[in-house]
Structures are given as structure tokens and as C-alpha cells.
Amino acid sequence: MSKRELIAQNLADTLKNQQVVRLGTITRDPGIEIADLAATAFPAVLIVAGNEERESITQGGSNAIRECLLEVVITIWTSSSNRVDTQLNSLIESVEELIEVDSTRGGNALDTQLKNITIVGAESAPRQRVELTFEIQYLYTKGNS
């Protein structure tokens, strides 16, 4: 399994296996239909491993070591008409703290940092979403998947 996949799976497992904050549906499936989710599925979480920059840091052809900067977006939807801003702020802080407990993603990364928080307008009242963009730095040896 690739380090990229191991990192994405670690993020999902971290959020699924925690007892700090109540989260509903947690998925890596970008095809999820938020509008079809039951009220109990909120806050709903989508984790998507996105853009990545890669650079060889050693010579060696097929055995070169590559340094990677992976962007992972964790999108959280709320479904509440009460104190939405307060709920989003609490979720942002809780998720960031949970992810930072192991910045190495189970030993697969060098570092994990929250780089951007984007509040997206109401999907359809009373839903609101926030996108947390994490940058994860890791190394891999070319040819070893």
C-alpha cells in the first residue's frame, strides 16, 4: 500500500476511533450525497487526499528518495440552526487537536499541519460546511509502494 494511502487511512481512522467530539458519518468517498444523510449523520466528515508536490532528494534512478507535500482536505458539514458559528469553531479546534496528536500519521509522515480553514456558505439551510486543508510532508523510496 502506498504511503499516500496509508496517510489518508490514518486520518480517517484517527477521526473514527476518537472519543473527544461527536462526529456522524466519516467517509473518504467523495460521491457521498450530503442531502440524503439522516440528521444523526451530522456532523458529517469527508476526507480527500488531493494535490501533491513531489521532488527527488537523492539520485539513484529507480531507488531515489522522494520528498512529498500532500494536501488533504477534511470537509465537515453541520446540520444545525442553533449557534452554527460556535459549533463550527468547536469542530475546527477539536479536529485539529485530534489530527495533531500524531503528526507522523502512524510513522508514515514527517509532519502534519493545518494550513487553511475555509468556511463555505450555507449548502442548503440549515447546513453549513468548513474545509480544513492539511499539509502532510512525507518521504518514500521510488519503486517501493
SVG drawing of the C-alpha trace seen along z (x, -y; Angstrom):
<svg xmlns="http://www.w3.org/2000/svg" viewBox="-33 -32 55 34">
<polyline fill="none" stroke="black" stroke-width="0.4" points="0.0,0.0 1.3,-3.5 2.3,-5.9 -0.2,-8.3 -3.0,-5.7 -1.6,-4.9 -1.7,-8.6 -5.3,-9.0 -6.4,-5.9 -4.7,-7.1 -6.6,-10.3 -9.9,-8.5 -9.1,-6.1 -8.0,-8.9 -11.4,-10.6 -13.4,-7.3 -11.6,-5.9 -11.7,-9.0 -14.0,-9.8 -13.4,-13.5 -16.0,-15.0 -19.2,-13.5 -18.9,-13.1 -21.5,-11.4 -20.6,-9.9 -16.9,-9.8 -16.0,-8.8 -13.4,-9.0 -16.0,-8.6 -16.3,-11.9 -19.5,-10.7 -21.4,-10.9 -24.8,-12.7 -24.9,-15.0 -28.6,-15.9 -29.5,-12.3 -28.0,-11.8 -30.1,-11.4 -29.9,-14.1 -27.9,-11.6 -25.2,-11.5 -24.1,-15.1 -21.6,-16.5 -20.6,-14.6 -16.9,-14.4 -15.3,-13.8 -11.6,-13.2 -10.0,-13.6 -6.3,-13.3 -5.7,-15.9 -2.9,-17.7 0.7,-16.7 4.1,-18.1 7.0,-15.6 10.7,-16.2 13.6,-13.8 16.0,-14.5 18.6,-11.8 19.9,-10.5 19.5,-6.8 17.2,-6.3 14.6,-3.7 15.7,-3.9 15.6,-7.7 14.1,-9.1 11.3,-11.5 10.0,-14.2 6.3,-14.8 3.9,-17.5 0.4,-16.1 -2.7,-18.3 -5.6,-16.6 -8.9,-18.4 -11.2,-17.4 -14.7,-18.8 -17.1,-18.9 -20.9,-19.6 -23.1,-20.6 -26.9,-20.4 -28.0,-22.8 -29.7,-26.1 -28.5,-26.9 -25.2,-28.6 -23.7,-27.3 -20.6,-29.6 -19.9,-28.3 -20.4,-24.7 -18.0,-25.1 -15.4,-26.8 -15.6,-23.9 -15.4,-21.3 -12.4,-23.0 -10.5,-23.1 -11.4,-19.5 -10.4,-18.0 -7.2,-20.0 -6.2,-18.8 -7.1,-15.2 -5.0,-15.2 -2.0,-16.8 -1.8,-14.1 0.2,-12.0 1.7,-14.4 3.6,-11.4 0.4,-9.6 1.5,-6.4 5.1,-6.8 4.3,-7.4 4.8,-11.1 7.4,-13.7 4.8,-16.3 1.2,-17.3 0.0,-20.8 -3.4,-22.6 -2.7,-25.2 -6.1,-26.6 -9.6,-26.9 -12.4,-27.8 -15.9,-28.4 -18.2,-27.7 -21.6,-29.4 -24.8,-27.5 -25.3,-24.4 -29.0,-24.4 -30.3,-25.7 -29.5,-24.7 -26.4,-23.0 -23.0,-24.8 -19.6,-23.4 -16.0,-24.1 -12.9,-22.8 -9.8,-22.1 -6.7,-21.8 -3.8,-19.9 -0.3,-19.7 1.4,-16.4 5.1,-16.0 6.5,-12.5 9.3,-10.6 9.1,-7.5 11.6,-5.5 10.8,-5.3 9.8,-1.8 8.6,-0.8 4.9,-1.0"/>
</svg>
